[in-house]
Amino acid sequence: MLARSMTLRFFSAAAAGKKVAVLGAAGGIGQPMSLLLKDNDKISHLSLFDVVNTPGVAADLSHCNTRAKVTGHAGMDNIEAALTGMDVVVIPAGVPRKPGMTRDDLFNTNASIVQSLATAAAKYCPNAMLLIIANPVNSTVPIVAETFKKFGVYDPKRLFGVTTLDVVRANTFVAESQGWNPRTTNVTVIGGHAGTTILPLLSHLKLDKKWSDDELHALIKRIQFGGDEVVKAKDGAGSATLSMAYAGARFTSRLLDALAGEKNVVECSYTQNNVTSLDFFSTPVTLGPNGVEEVHSFGKLNAVEQANFDAMLPGRWNVLQLSLQLLIVLFIDLEKQIAKGVEFVHKK
């Protein structure tokens, strides 16, 4: 009787779980992220897709004694099977950034990959939550949005650019500097997901140790260009795959918590919103059963910050304490990167 009761509870919970697809599951980010997701009991089916090698990854993960059923699908001929019925689709697919590679170089390669995967998702799981990791996120998220619009199935509440790695880095680096526990450190990071478009709101923190101006600028730069630090340390043999896998799994898990009914799930994400005049912007959002439940602003500015802010970009920003030059660079760069993604879809 006890065994039967335990079995019923197990399968009832599994039946209530979500179906999650990882597109690019055999890659440097996809494999470790899939391993982390396999350990999430809110997932009943983990569908792994890549152009090659996915069945082997799926077979390996399927031996882990956790709840999720794992299936592997290789090649575009099998993408319908990989996506049909999925609740959440995570896209880490694409080539990683290498030393000397610009964001333009990365865009030229990854844009077509992301568009083809977005087209398949629009056909086979149009109501799924789409989590975009493939870089450059500032441009690939608009590509997915425009592709879904073409199919008439776009819902901005269900599309997320995963910027969690910026938050993870900010939490880690700030905690190191302050002697805090990184697990309980929570830095809000807004803007985009590339270089100077990444803006950690360090002025919102209650510090134990005040930073000098030089220390503050160095910390901001390290958060913004943490990816370069990893690429250099790996001596050209890779990029930030493990930390990105961790961050991607963390955001996916928090979304699954919200889909399961947990309240007050707030994460930073690059979404379409009206917080600024830009079409897409990363800011804290409350997640719920239908995706984005609420978009949050960035908090109050002091009188000096507000005055300087209003003087430089009246009516266009509601942000933080940073220099005029940095704000203008962020706005122009991010606007161009969004436009690039939109134009790519409409040129084809």
C-alpha positions, 0 to 999 in steps of 0.5 A: 500500500505504501509503495503504491501511494509513493508511486501515485505521488511520483507519477502525479507530480511528473504528470504536472511537470513541464516539457522543456526543449533545449536547442543546441543541446550538444554544444558547450553551453547546451550539455552542462545546462541540460545536465542541470535541468535534468536535476529539476523535478519540475521537468517531466520531459527534457527534449534535446535538439542539435544538428549532431550528437544529440542522441548520445547526450540524451542517452548519457543524461537518461541514466541520471536517476531523476524524474525527467524523461530525456529524448534526443533529436538530431538534424532539422528533419527531426525538429518537429518531434523535438518541439511538439508539445513543449512548454519551454524552449531554451536556445543556446544554439550558435557558435561561441565568441572567439578571441578577436571576434566582434559582435558583428562577426557573431551576428553574421553567423548566429542570426540565421541559426536563430531564425531557423530555430525560431521558425520551427518553434513558431510552427510546432510550439507557438505558445511555448516560453522562448528563452534566448541565450544565443548571442548577440542576445541584443539582436537575436531576441528581436529576430525571434520576435519578428519571426513569430510576428510573421507567423501571427503567433507573437506574444511578448510576454513569452519571449525572454532574452536570458541576461542572468549571466550578467546578474550572476557575475555582478553578484559574484564580483560584488560579493568578493569585493564586500566579503558577502555571501554570493548566494544572498547577494542580489544586484539588479542589472539592466540594459542589454547583454553586451559590453557597455549596454550592461548596467549594474545598479551598484548605487542601489546597494547598501555597502559595508565597504565604500568603493573608490571611484577607480574601484567602482569603474573597474568593477563595472567594467569587469561585470560588463566584459566578464566574457572577455576575461574567460575567453582570455583565460581559456587561451582561445579554447573556449568561452564562458560556457559553464557559467552561462549554462549555470545562469541559463539553468537558473533562469529556466528553473525560476520560470518553471517555479513561476509556471508552477504557481510560485508567487513573487518570482522576480528576475532580470530579463531582456524583454519587450517593454515600455520602460524606455523608448527602446523596444527591448530592454533588460529590467526586473520582471515578475514571472507568472503562469503566462510569462511576464506578469509585471515589468518593474522600473529601476527604482528612485533616483536622488535629486542630483541624479534626476536633474542630470538625467532629465537634462541629458535625455528628457523623457527617454530614460528612467535609470541610474547614476552613471555618466552622460557618456556611458548612457548615450553609448548604451542607448545608441549601441542597444538601439542599433543592435535591436534594429539589426535583428529586426532588419535581418528578418525583413531582408530575407 
